[in-house]
């Protein structure tokens, strides 16, 4: 069983693998590293809790609708893990809140429109590429199936097998079901090297852990950590906002799907309190690279834009009382290539330095498979050109995944 410690006094002098970051990506990596018998595995987390930075501020959605086959395969594997999570981590009866309530994408004609959704074309592509269960609907069909759909919707698609999972429950499952230690409130100041190889890590408190293998899974802090090893990471951070809105009962069906405005990128899902609302590209700053922030400041203009534009394709939006909300502010990490794929692999310039980050908002749904993939690469290195998620310093040459919102 894994141990979680809230003090740096639990730090060992050495470890076989040190994972930096106790988000879902880091915890999944540690879980599979320990399962692969890579030796003593230690996770170091600067925060006060598990999965408390990026993971805690997500919509916790899980979907297969991606353009990149690699992303589809990775999320498909993760869904299988979520569906059998109690058995995977050896904790009978563990419930990680995995439910398949579907993802509904809507497209209409009212302005503004950020991009052409091309839903019918996408559905045809998915049917040819292993997703025959994505349903295409015209606007009338969508309104019959989902009464909240607005009159301006012209087309939609829906996949019932998509859904949600609890990030906090998954984090606890990986931690308590794994054979590794997690030490909270212990930030890493530097990754130490000897020659061109990892030699250890030094914490903010001055303690040192000797190790030959470091995995950086620290979300928006990943680039700064890699820089302490004298290397660079081709990734950048973007601010993101989300809102949990408390609603009167009956306004939103608690068993409803995730709903995405495919023209704008705004999305919402039912929550026990009411609903969660997110929107990429809501304001100009959320596409600009930013340094790592914790906490991330809230911008009230986001709430105003959500209130105004959420009504585009949804009937009940004007009845939402935006007076009782909880802000969820965070950062996504994206590869500088903007090809919609995370960075998973060995750093080309520092031996023993491994990277698992830049999921760009997909860390919840792809973390189990991403962690397992990284451990597989540690055990069985491949030529970098064979890894579509490789750490790159110029370009990976991937076709962009247009479904990244």
N, C-alpha and C positions, 0 to 999 in steps of 0.2 A: 504494500500500500504506500502511496505517496504521502509525504509530509509537507505541510504548509507552515512556514514560520514567519512571524511578524517582526523579527529582529535580525540584524546582521551577525549576532553572536553565533548563529547556526552555520556560518560560512565555513566550508572545508578549506584546507590548504591547497587541495588539488582536486581536479575532476577530469573525467575523460571527455565530457561534452558540456560546455556551458552555453545555455540558450539565454539570450537577452530579450526579455519581453514576455509577460504572462498574459498576453491576449490569446484569443483562440488559436491563432497561427503558431505562436510560440509553444503553447501547451500541447497542441497536437503534435508538433515536431518532437517535443520532449517525450511524449507518450510513446511514439513509434521508435524513437531512438532507444529508449529503455527496453521496449519489447524486442528490439533487434539485438539486444545484449551488447550494446556499444560501450558498456562500462557504467561508471557512475555519471549520472546526468543531473545537472543542477540548473534550475531556472532562476534568474535574477530579475526582479521587477522593482522599478523605481516608485511605483504607486503603492497605495494602501490596500488594494484588493485585486482579485483576479479579474481579468477581462474588463478593466474599469476605465480604459481610455477610449479607444476607437470602438471596440466591440459593444460597449455599454450604450453607445449612442446611435446604434443602427436600427433599421426597421426589422431586423431579424428575419428577412425573407430568404427563400430558397427557390430558385427557378432554373429551368434548363434552357430557356430561350436565349441562346447566344448565337452569334454568327461563327465564332471560332470553334472548330471541332475540338480543339484542346480544352477550351473552357467547358464545353458541353460534357466531355468525358470526365473532367475533374469534378464538376458539380454532381454528375450522375453517381460517381463513386461516393461522394460525400453524402448524398441522399440515402444511399444504401447503408452507410454507417449510421446516420441519424435514425433510420428506421429500425436498426438492430443495436442501438447504442448500449443498452444494458448488457447485452451479451458481449459486445466488443470490449467493454472496459471491465467485464466480470463483476458487475454490481446488479444482481437480480432485483427487478422491481424499480430500477431507476427510471424516472420519467423526465425526458428533456423537452417536453412540450412540442414534440414534432407532430404537426397536423398538416394535412394536405387539403387546403381550402381553395387552391387555385390562384392563378395570376390572370387578371383581365386587362388587356391593353385596348385603349380606346383612341379613335382618331376622328376628328371632325373638321369643319370648314371655318369656324370662327377664328378670328385673329386674337392673340398673336400665335404664329406657328414658327417654331425654331428649326424644324427639319421635316422632311417628307417621310412619313411613317411607313408607307408602302406595305401595309399589313398583309394584303392578299399575296403579294409577291413573297413576303417572308414566310408565310404559312406554306406556300408551295415549296419553297427551298427546304424548310424543315421536314416536310413529308418525304422529300427525296433523300434526306440526310439523317434518318433515324429517329425522327420525332413525329410519327403519324398521328399522335393523340392531340396535337394542337388544332383547335377548332376555329375555323373562320366564320364570322357572322357579319351580315350587313347590319345597319343601324336598327332596323325594325326587329330583327332577331335578338339583338343585344338587349333591347328594351323589354322584350317578352321574357328573356331569361333573367335579367337583372333590372328590376323596376326603378332603381335609382339612376339609371343611365339617362342622360339628358337628350333633348330633342335634336341637338346639333350633331350628335354622333352619327357618322356615316358608315363606319366599319369598326370591327373589333376582332380580337382573337383571344382565346381562352385555353389554358391547359390546366385541367383539374388536378394533376399530379404534383403541381407546385404547392408551396405553402410556407410555413413558419416553423421556427425552432427557438428555444430559449437559450440565449448566449450564456447566461449565468449558470444554467443547469449543465450545459455542455462543458463549461470551464470546470465546474466542480467534478463532473464525471471523469474528465481526463486527468485531473489532479489526484483525486482520491483513488481512482482505479489504476493509476500508473505507478511505476517503480522509480520515481524520481522525486527530488526535493524542490520545493519552490520557496524562495526567500523574498518576502515583500520588503518595501521601504529600503531597498538596496539598489541604488542607481550605479551604473557603470560609468566611471570617469574616462577610462582609456582601455583600448584593446592593445596589449603589448605584443611586440613582435621581436623576433631575433633573426636577423638576416631578412629573408622574405617569407617567414613563416610565423604563424601565431605562437606565442609563448605563454600567454596568460591574460587575465583581466585584472584591473585595479578598480576598486569601488570608490564611490564618492567619499566614503569614510576612511580611505587609505588602505583597506585590506586588499590582499592579493590572492588570487586563485590561479595556480599553475594549470594550464591546459594546452593541448595541441589542437583543439577543435572548438571553434566558437561559431554559433549560429546567431545572426542578427535578425531578430523578428520584432523589432521595436517600433513598428509603425512610423509615425512622423519623426521619431528620433533616430531612425536607422542611418540616414546619411551622415549625420554628425558623428555617430559612433564609428562608422566605417572610416571617416576622416582621421580619427585618432590612431588608426592602424597605418596611416600614410597612404591611404587609397581613396578612391572616389566611388560614389554610387550614382548611377544614372536614373535618379528618381527625384520627384518633387512633391511637395505637399500642397493640398488645396483645402481651404476652409469649407466646412459643410454645416448646415443647420437642419434641425428637425424639431418638430413640435408634437408633444402629446397634449391633445385637447380633451378636456373633461366635458362629456356630453350628457344630456338627459337621456334616460332609457328610451329605446324605440326609434331613435333617429338613425342609428347605424346597426345593421344586423351583426351581432358579435361573431357569427359563424361565416361572415362574408369573406371574399377573396381580397388579395392585394389588387388595387386598381391603379393603373398607370395611364396618364395622359401621354400617349406616344408622340404627340406633336411637340409638347413642351418639356416633358421629362418630370413633371410634377406627379407625385404618387402618394397614395394613402392606404392605410389598412386598419381594420378594427383592432382595438385594444380593450382590455377590461375596463379602463377608465373612459373610453370613448373611441379615439382614433389617433394614430400616428400619421403625421404629414411630413413628407420630405420633398425637396425640389432642388435638383442640380441646375445650375445656370440661372438661378433666380435673380441673382445680382452679379454685376461684373466682377466683383472681387473673388467669387468662388471658382473662377477659372485661372486666377493668377497664383503663381507659386508663392508660398509663404514659408517662413521659418517654423520650426516646431513650436507649438504653443500648448500650454496646459496651465490654466484653463483657456479655452478659446472664447473670446468675447462675443456676445450676442449683438446682432444688428436688427433693430426693430423694424427697419424697412422690409426685412424678410417677411415678417408677420403680415404687414400691409399688402405685400404682393401676393402672398398665399391666399389671403382673404378675398382679394379681388379676382384672381385668375383661376382659382379652384373651381369656380362655378361654370367654367367653359363647357364641361361635358357631364356635369353631375347635378341632378335636380335639387337636392336638399341643401346645397352649400350656403344659400342665403339664410338658412335657419340655424347655422352653427353659431353658438355664442363664443366668440373668440376672447372671452374675458377670463377664462380659467385655463391657463396653459402652463406646461412645464417645458422649458427650453432644453434641447439636446444639441449642444454645439461640439463639433469635433473637426477632425481633418482626415481626408483621404490621402493616400499615397499612390501616386501614379508613376509608371515608367516614363522617362522622357521621350521615348518613341511614340507614346500615346497609341500603342497598338492594342490596348485592352487586355493584356495578359500580365499576370504578376511576374515578379522576379524571383526565381527559385533556382539556386545553383551555387557553384563554387565561384569565389572571386578570382578573376584571372591573374591578379598581381600579388595576392597574398595567400600562401598555402595554408590550409586549415581554416580559412575564413569562408563561411557559408552564409548565403543571404536567403531570407524567406520573407518577402514584403511586397508592397506595391500592388495589393489586390484591388485597389480603387473601388472600395465599397462592396467587394465580394468576399471579404475575409470570413464572414459567418458561413456562407454557403459553400466555400471551397476549402476552408482550413483543414478538415480532416484529410482529404486527398492530397492537399498541398504539403502537409507535414509528412505524410507517408512517402510522397514522392521525393522530398528532400533527403530523407533517411535512406531511401533506395539509392540515390545518387552518391551519398557518402559511402555506402557499401559497395556500389558497383558504378564507378565513374564512367561517364560516356564522353565521347567527343562533343565539345561545346556546340558544334553545328547541329547536332542531333537533338538538342534541347530547345524547344521553342520558348521556354521561360528563362533562358540563360542570362547570366549577368553579362551585360554588353557595355562597351564603351563608345560605340558609334551607332550601330543599328542592328536590329535582329532580323530585319527583312520580312517581318510578318505583315500580312494584310490586316489592316485595322478591323477590330471587332466593333461593328457599328451599333450593336445592341448595348454597349456600355453606356449607361445613362449618366 
